[in-house]
């Protein structure tokens, strides 16, 4: 994201791609001035959700103009040991626009 390396967890059950706060700050995304909202997930513990906007962002090599991203420090990042690392969940909103091949036997993923 904006030439900052990080972890991407492929989540075909997620409707939206989510970026954690560490990644949003490191990649220079600008947080909106509106107050963050709160949502709860499978853990039933509410987490703060903000929206970040960028006039131009490079997302996995593609330039996107006037793009936005949901920024949320989900418990899943901590479960994967990524709470303090730049990380995102790649949701179906992004995956639907790309070709994805997963080779489970070799543990490799290709995105086009």
C-alpha positions in Angstrom: 0.0 0.0 0.0 1.7 3.2 -1.2 4.9 1.2 -1.6 4.9 0.2 2.1 5.1 -3.6 2.5 2.7 -5.3 4.8 0.7 -8.5 5.4 -2.5 -9.2 3.5 -4.9 -11.8 4.8 -7.2 -13.1 2.1 -10.7 -13.1 3.6 -13.4 -14.3 1.2 -16.0 -13.8 3.9 -15.3 -10.1 4.4 -17.4 -7.7 2.4 -14.9 -4.9 2.7 -11.1 -4.7 2.7 -9.9 -3.4 6.1 -6.5 -1.9 6.9 -5.2 -1.8 10.4 -4.1 1.5 12.0 -0.4 0.7 11.8 -0.6 0.2 8.0 -2.8 3.3 7.5 -0.3 5.5 9.3 2.8 3.9 7.7 1.4 4.3 4.2 0.3 7.9 4.6 -3.4 7.5 4.4 -5.2 10.5 5.8 -7.9 9.9 8.4 -11.2 11.6 8.0 -12.1 14.2 10.6 -15.4 12.5 11.4 -15.4 10.5 14.7 -14.9 6.8 14.4 -17.8 4.5 14.7 -17.9 1.3 16.7 -18.8 -2.2 15.5 -18.7 -5.6 17.1 -17.9 -8.9 15.4 -17.7 -12.5 16.4 -16.0 -11.6 19.7 -18.9 -9.3 20.6 -16.3 -6.7 21.7 -16.7 -3.3 20.0 -13.8 -2.0 18.0 -13.4 1.5 16.5 -13.7 1.9 12.8 -12.5 5.0 10.9 -12.3 5.8 7.2 -9.1 7.0 5.6 -9.0 8.8 2.3 -6.2 9.4 -0.2 -6.2 11.5 -3.4 -4.0 8.8 -4.9 -3.0 5.5 -3.5 -1.0 2.6 -4.9 -2.6 -0.6 -3.8 -0.7 -3.7 -4.8 0.9 -1.9 -7.7 -2.3 -0.3 -9.0 -2.9 3.5 -8.8 -6.3 4.4 -7.5 -7.5 8.0 -7.3 -9.8 9.4 -4.6 -9.9 6.1 -2.8 -10.9 5.3 0.7 -10.3 2.4 3.1 -11.8 1.3 6.3 -9.3 1.4 9.1 -9.9 -0.9 12.0 -7.7 -2.8 14.4 -9.7 -6.1 14.3 -9.0 -8.9 16.8 -8.0 -11.1 13.9 -4.8 -9.1 13.5 -3.8 -10.0 17.0 -4.7 -13.6 16.5 -2.3 -13.8 13.6 0.4 -12.0 15.5 0.0 -8.9 13.3 -1.4 -6.3 15.8 1.8 -4.2 15.6 2.6 -4.9 12.0 1.2 -3.3 8.8 -1.6 -5.6 7.9 -4.9 -5.7 6.0 -7.8 -8.0 5.3 -8.4 -8.4 1.5 -12.2 -8.5 1.3 -14.5 -9.5 -1.5 -14.8 -5.9 -2.6 -11.2 -6.0 -3.8 -11.0 -9.7 -4.7 -14.0 -9.4 -7.0 -12.0 -7.0 -9.3 -9.0 -9.3 -9.7 -8.1 -12.8 -10.8 -7.0 -14.9 -7.8 -5.4 -18.4 -8.0 -4.6 -20.3 -4.8 -2.3 -23.3 -4.9 -2.9 -24.9 -1.5 -0.4 -27.7 -2.1 2.5 -25.3 -2.6 1.2 -22.6 -0.4 1.3 -20.0 -3.1 -1.2 -17.3 -4.2 -1.2 -15.3 -7.5 -3.1 -12.1 -8.0 -3.7 -10.4 -11.4 
